[in-house]
């Protein structure tokens, strides 16, 4: 269990990792995201970029559902971003219609 001081320090020292999976196929995107999430600590952010409606997006969704972390989804043009809040259990929410 973390002390209050450790929680404050951890909140200030936040790591954000961006993973651009555009153009990758098969199990590579899934393995990259799984590996990153296993190595990250509570409070870190993982920003995942995928092609909208692709098989890689489907595979990523399965990994995100397995971990169950709160995830914000946004899109621009043909890309979709998943911002994963590591350690924060919650739902996947979108900012588009």
Secondary structure per residue as TSV (DSSP state, phi and psi in degrees):
chain	resnum	aa	ss	phi	psi
A	1	X	-	360.0	134.3
A	2	X	-	-81.2	144.2
A	3	X	-	-77.0	168.0
A	4	X	H	-59.7	-41.1
A	5	X	H	-61.8	-43.1
A	6	X	H	-64.3	-38.6
A	7	X	H	-64.1	-42.4
A	8	X	H	-64.4	-46.3
A	9	X	H	-62.0	-43.2
A	10	X	H	-64.4	-36.4
A	11	X	H	-67.0	-38.4
A	12	X	H	-73.8	-42.1
A	13	X	S	-94.0	83.6
A	14	X	-	-105.6	134.5
A	15	X	-	-103.1	132.6
A	16	X	E	-121.0	124.7
A	17	X	E	-117.4	131.1
A	18	X	E	-104.4	132.3
A	19	X	E	-124.2	112.4
A	20	X	E	-96.8	111.7
A	21	X	-	-102.3	11.2
A	22	X	T	-57.8	129.3
A	23	X	T	87.7	-11.0
A	24	X	-	-84.6	152.0
A	25	X	-	-139.6	-178.3
A	26	X	T	63.4	-137.7
A	27	X	T	-92.9	-0.6
A	28	X	H	-59.3	-50.7
A	29	X	H	-58.5	-41.7
A	30	X	H	-61.3	-45.7
A	31	X	H	-66.1	-39.1
A	32	X	H	-62.5	-49.2
A	33	X	H	-64.3	-44.9
A	34	X	H	-58.9	-46.6
A	35	X	H	-62.2	-44.5
A	36	X	H	-62.1	-47.0
A	37	X	H	-63.4	-36.1
A	38	X	H	-66.0	-31.2
A	39	X	H	-88.3	-18.6
A	40	X	-	-80.8	158.2
A	41	X	-	-105.4	163.6
A	42	X	T	-56.4	131.6
A	43	X	T	98.7	-15.7
A	44	X	-	-73.2	160.0
A	45	X	E	-120.2	137.3
A	46	X	E	-118.2	118.3
A	47	X	E	-103.3	109.9
A	48	X	E	-107.5	130.3
A	49	X	E	-115.1	125.5
A	50	X	E	-134.7	166.9
A	51	X	E	-78.7	130.7
A	52	X	T	-61.4	129.2
A	53	X	T	75.8	11.8
A	54	X	-	-87.0	168.3
A	55	X	H	-67.5	-31.3
A	56	X	H	-63.3	-36.7
A	57	X	H	-64.6	-42.6
A	58	X	H	-59.7	-45.2
A	59	X	H	-63.2	-40.6
A	60	X	H	-64.3	-40.8
A	61	X	H	-59.2	-38.2
A	62	X	H	-64.0	-41.0
A	63	X	H	-66.3	-44.9
A	64	X	H	-62.4	-39.9
A	65	X	H	-66.0	-34.3
A	66	X	H	-61.6	-45.1
A	67	X	H	-76.2	-34.4
A	68	X	T	74.2	19.3
A	69	X	E	-77.8	150.5
A	70	X	E	-61.0	130.9
A	71	X	E	-135.7	131.9
A	72	X	E	-104.2	133.9
A	73	X	E	-116.6	134.3
A	74	X	E	-139.2	162.7
A	75	X	E	-141.0	153.2
A	76	X	E	-150.3	125.5
A	77	X	T	54.6	-122.7
A	78	X	T	-99.1	13.6
A	79	X	E	-110.5	150.1
A	80	X	E	-128.6	136.2
A	81	X	E	-111.5	137.1
A	82	X	E	-118.1	113.7
A	83	X	E	-100.3	108.8
A	84	X	E	-98.3	125.7
A	85	X	E	-94.1	96.3
A	86	X	E	-64.7	130.5
A	87	X	E	89.3	-11.4
A	88	X	E	-102.4	100.0
A	89	X	E	-70.3	139.6
A	90	X	-	173.8	-161.5
A	91	X	-	-103.2	171.0
A	92	X	E	-94.5	119.1
A	93	X	E	-118.3	148.1
A	94	X	E	-116.6	154.1
A	95	X	S	-111.2	21.3
A	96	X	-	-131.1	166.2
A	97	X	-	-103.0	360.0
